[in-house]
Amino acid sequence: MELLHSGKVRDVYADGDDLILVASDRISVYDVVLPTPIPDKGKLLTALSLWWFEQLADLVPHHVISATDVPAEFAGRAIRCRRLEMVPVECVARGFLTGGGLKEYERTGAVSGVELPRGLVEASILPEPIFTPSTKAPMGEHDQPMTFAEVVDKVGAQTAERLRQVTIDVYCRGTELAAQRGILVADTKIELGWAADGTLVLADEVLTPDSSRFWPAESYQPGRAQFSYDKQYVRDWAASSGWNKQEPAPEVPAEVVEATRARYVDVYEKLTGNRWE
């Protein structure tokens, strides 16, 4: 196998005509990889993505060929998948106002060019889910919000509309299934690519704690920060640590690592109904 790319969390290997996508235990915040891994994170992300790919298969094809036909040293954290020509846009859907979207709304009254009602606060539910794409920045640089018009300029009107529709469809299916399990999906980011036959295909990871914000429905209350089953806990620690959000990042305290792993395990079990061994 040949290592093609090492990202913030995943490593991509070529194996003949296929790719082997390996999820590590690395964690990144503010587009910087932290030096301290989260035990089992790669396996949890892989298992949850595989579960979601099955739930979404009737909406959009996925890139998975096999989760078992992978090198033994990557068992449990790797997927054999199809090669795709990746879309050069981060596809994000939001149903609640938080994070970077909230900051942009407070400055402009809009998110990625989508005008929103006045008076919204932290964690406000939006009138309807919105498509808020961003650039795909090189490792170590920050993704920047894009308007839909900018996506059209980059990929063309027909592809831009398809990206928006698929992203919203995936988000809506995800929110529907998660709500049945007591979880709100505030937002999610997906990766899409083109197969050789021109089919638009869902790739990378989907609806995981690394690519989404998950909140317990029972404690949801707009106007304040929510308890998160995702890496928001690490973001909050990083923001309060005095770190300048530039490399090198500080070591993550053991109690933050343990609490983060527990959140990943908890949301995996709640969503899938499977016990994490």
N, C-alpha and C positions, 0 to 999 in steps of 0.2 A: 504494500500500500504506500501511497505517496501523500504526505501532508500538504494540502493545498492552502489551507487558511486556518489560523488560530485566532478566534475572536475573543470577546470579553468573557464569554461563558462556554461557547462551543468550538470544537475543533472539527475540521472537515477533511476527510481523506478520500482519495480516489482509489477505487477498487474495480479495475476493469471499466465497464460502462456505467457502473453505479457509484454512488457516493456513500460513505459511512459518516454519519453525523453523530458526534460524541459529545454528550453534555457533561461538563466537569462540575466540580463542587465550588468553582469560583463564583464570587458574587461581585457585581459592580453597582455603584451608585454615582450619579452625576457623571456618567460615562467614564469612570475610573474604576479599574479592577482593584478591589481591596486585597491586602496580603493574606487575610485569614479566610480559609474555606469554610463552608457550611456542610457538615457531614451529611451524606446521603442526598444532597440537593440534586445532583445530576440524575440519579435514579428516580427521584420523585418527579422531577420535571419531565423526564422521558415517559414514565408510566402515566402521568396525567395527560400529557399530549396525546399519547396513543389512545387513551380513553375518549378524549374529545374528538380526535380524527374520526372515530367510529360514529359518534353522535352527529357529526356534521357532514358525513359522506354524501348524503342526498342533496346537500346544498352546494357543495363545491368539492371536486376531486382533491385528494391529498397525495403527497409525494412518497408515502411509505410503501416499500416493497416487502420488508421483513423486519421484525424486531428481534428475531432469534438467529438469523443467518448473519452474524457479526463476529468479529474476532473475540476469542474467549476473554481476553483481558479487558474488553469493553462491555461484557455481558451486563445487561440491565440498564446501561446508560447510553446505549447506541441504537441507531436506526439505520438500516440499509434503505437508501432512498434513490429516487430518480434524479437525474441531472436536469436542472431547469435554468432558463435565462431569467434571473431574478428581476423583478420590477424595481426601478430605482427610486422607490417612494416607501416611506414607513406608513402603513395604513392603520389609522387609529380611529376607533369609535368611542364616543363618550355619551353616557346617559345621565351622569351626575357631574357637578362642577367641583373640581378639586385639582390640586397639583398645579402644573404649568398652565392648564386651562383657566383655572381661577385667577392666577396672576395676570394672564393676558386679558381676561374679562374685566378685571379691576382697572386696567390701564385703558382699554379701548371699548368696552361694552360688547366685544365680540370674541370668538375663538376661531382662529384660522379663517377669518373673514366671515364667519357665520354670526350674524347679529342675534343677540339674546335679549330676553326681557330685562328691564331694569329691576334692581332690588334683590338680585340673587345673592346668596351667601355661600360660605364653605359648605359643600356637600348637598347643595340644592339639587333636586331632581329636575332635569331639563324637560321642556314640553315634549320633545321627542329626541331620540338618539341622533347625534350629529357626527359627520365625518370630519375629522380634524387631522389631516395628514401632516407629515413632517419630512424633512430631508433625511437622507441616509449619510450621516457624517462619518468620516474615517475614524478609526479607533483613537480615543483620547480627545476627540472634538465633540461638540454638542450638536445634536439634531436641532434643526430650526423649524418652527411652524411654517406650513405652506397653506396658501389659499387654494380653493378648488381650481381657480383660474390658472394658478401656477402649475398645478398638476396637469391641467389640459395642455399648457405650453410644453411641458416636459414629455408627456407620453401620448398626447392626442385626445380629442374629445371622447371618442368611443371607448378607448381604454380607461380614461379617467372615470367615466360614468360606470363602467363595469367594476372598477376598483371600489368605488363608493358603495355600489349596491351590494357587492359580496361582503365588504367589511361590515356594513350595517346588518346584513342577513346573519352573519356569523355572530355578531354581538347580540342580536335579538334572540337567536336560538340559545346562546350561552346564558343570557339573563333569564330566559324562561326555565331552563333546566336547573340553573343554580337556585332560582327563587323557590322551586319545589323542595329544595334542600336547606332553606333558611339562609341563603347567601345572596347578597346584592353584588352585582358586577358594576363597579363605578365606571370603568373604562377598560379597553383592551387594545393591544397592538398586534397586528398579524403581518405575516410575510407572504407574498404571493409571487409566483413566477410562471413563465410560459414553458409548457412542454413542447417537444419537437413537433407535435401535430397541431400546435396552436391553441391547445387547451390551457385555460387559466387554472393554476393548481395552488392549493394551500400548502405551505412549507414551514420549515424550521420548527417552532413550537407554537402552541395555540392554547389560549385561556389558562395559562399557568400563573403562579405567583410572581414570576419574573416579568411577565408581559401584561399583567392585569392588576387592577386593584379590587380585592375581595373584602366585603364588609359583612358582619353578621346582621341579618335583618332585624333581629329582636332588639338590638341596642341602637339602631339607626336613629339619628336625630340631626337634622340640618342645623347649620350655624356653628358647628364645632368640628374638630378633627374626629374621625371615626377609628375604632379599633380595626386594625387591618390584618388579614391573613397572608400578607404578602411582604415584599421587601421594604415597604414603607417604614417598618420598624427600624430597619438598618438606616434608611435615609434620615429618619428623625434623630437617631443616635449620632450619625455623621454631622448633621446640621448643628447639633448642640455641643459637639466635641471641640469646637474651635478650629477644626481643619479648614483649610482654604479651598477645598474641593479641587485641588490640583495634585498631580503626582509629586512625590510619593504619598500614598494614603497611609494612615495609621493602622496598626493592628486593631482588630475588633475584640473587645472584651469577651471573655468566656461566657458571661451571663447573657450577652446580646446574641452570641452564636447559638447558645442553647435555646433561647426564646424564639429566635428566627426559625430554627429547625422545627421546633414544636408547632409553629404556625403553618409551615409547609406540610407537615404530616397531618395536621388537623384538617386543613382545607382539602387535601387529597382524600382523606377518609370520608369527609362530609359529602364531597361531590360524587365520588365513585361508589360509595357504600362498601368499599373494600378496606380491610384492616391492613395497615402498613406493618410488615414484619421486619 
